[in-house]
Amino acid sequence: MFGIFVAPLIVAAVFTAVIASRRSRGIITAVSVLSVVVVGSLVTYWATWGTAFDELDAGREVSPGTSLIANLSTGTSAVAGVLLLVLGAVVLVTSMSRNNSNSVFSTR
């Protein structure tokens, strides 16, 4: 549940960092697609949450379909968010190693 609030911050930070690092088109495309998946699944989750709230407010049980969509969208967001974090970490580490090898203080 905590990831629902943190995921947009992760998307913004990683997307900005990768764009700023001027990576290849493939990396930027992967980050863009994962960002869209995270945001899209979060929007789907919140829309489904609204539907579930309305059903409960009307005194009905939440339909299995609504529950399934909420669970799938949460899982999709979590997986895409983790992949986005991993990709961002790889970009960060490789960017740091590139910068260090070009440094005046490099031992290489």
C-alpha positions in Angstrom: 0.0 0.0 0.0 2.9 2.4 0.8 4.2 1.9 -2.8 1.0 3.5 -4.2 2.1 6.8 -2.8 5.9 6.4 -3.4 5.7 5.1 -7.0 5.1 8.5 -8.7 8.1 9.9 -6.8 10.2 7.0 -8.0 9.0 7.5 -11.6 9.8 11.2 -11.5 13.2 10.8 -10.0 14.4 7.9 -12.2 13.0 9.4 -15.4 14.6 12.7 -14.8 18.0 11.1 -13.9 18.0 8.9 -17.0 17.0 11.8 -19.3 19.7 14.0 -17.7 22.3 11.3 -18.2 21.8 11.5 -22.0 21.5 7.7 -22.5 20.8 5.8 -25.6 17.4 5.8 -27.2 16.8 2.2 -26.0 17.4 3.0 -22.4 15.2 6.1 -22.6 12.5 4.1 -24.3 12.6 1.4 -21.6 12.4 4.0 -18.8 9.5 5.7 -20.6 7.6 2.5 -21.1 8.1 1.4 -17.5 7.1 4.9 -16.3 3.9 4.8 -18.3 3.1 1.3 -17.0 3.6 2.4 -13.3 1.5 5.6 -13.8 -1.2 3.8 -15.8 -1.5 1.0 -13.3 -1.8 3.4 -10.5 -4.5 5.3 -12.3 -6.3 2.0 -12.9 -5.9 1.1 -9.2 -7.4 4.4 -8.0 -10.3 4.2 -10.4 -11.0 0.6 -9.2 -10.7 1.7 -5.6 -13.4 4.3 -6.3 -15.6 1.6 -7.8 -15.0 -0.7 -4.8 -15.8 2.2 -2.4 -19.0 3.0 -4.2 -20.0 -0.7 -4.1 -19.4 -0.9 -0.4 -21.1 2.4 0.2 -24.2 1.1 -1.5 -24.2 -1.9 0.9 -23.0 -4.4 -1.7 -19.9 -6.7 -1.6 -17.0 -5.7 -3.9 -17.4 -7.7 -7.0 -14.7 -10.3 -7.8 -13.8 -8.5 -11.0 -13.2 -5.2 -9.2 -11.0 -6.9 -6.7 -9.1 -8.8 -9.4 -8.4 -5.5 -11.3 -7.3 -3.8 -8.2 -4.9 -6.6 -7.3 -3.5 -6.9 -10.9 -3.0 -3.2 -11.2 -1.2 -3.1 -7.8 1.0 -6.0 -8.8 1.8 -4.5 -12.2 2.8 -1.2 -10.6 5.0 -3.0 -8.1 6.8 -5.1 -10.7 7.3 -2.1 -13.1 8.4 0.1 -10.2 11.1 -2.4 -9.2 12.3 -2.8 -12.7 12.4 1.0 -13.0 14.5 1.2 -9.8 16.9 -1.5 -11.1 17.3 0.2 -14.4 17.8 3.6 -12.7 20.5 2.1 -10.4 22.3 0.5 -13.4 22.2 3.9 -15.2 23.5 5.6 -12.1 26.4 3.2 -11.5 27.5 3.2 -15.1 27.3 7.0 -15.3 29.4 7.2 -12.2 32.0 4.8 -13.6 32.1 6.8 -16.9 32.6 10.0 -15.1 35.3 8.6 -12.9 37.2 7.2 -15.9 37.3 10.7 -17.5 38.4 12.3 -14.3 41.8 14.0 -13.9 42.2 11.9 -10.7 41.5 8.6 -12.4 44.1 5.9 -11.8 43.4 4.2 -15.1 
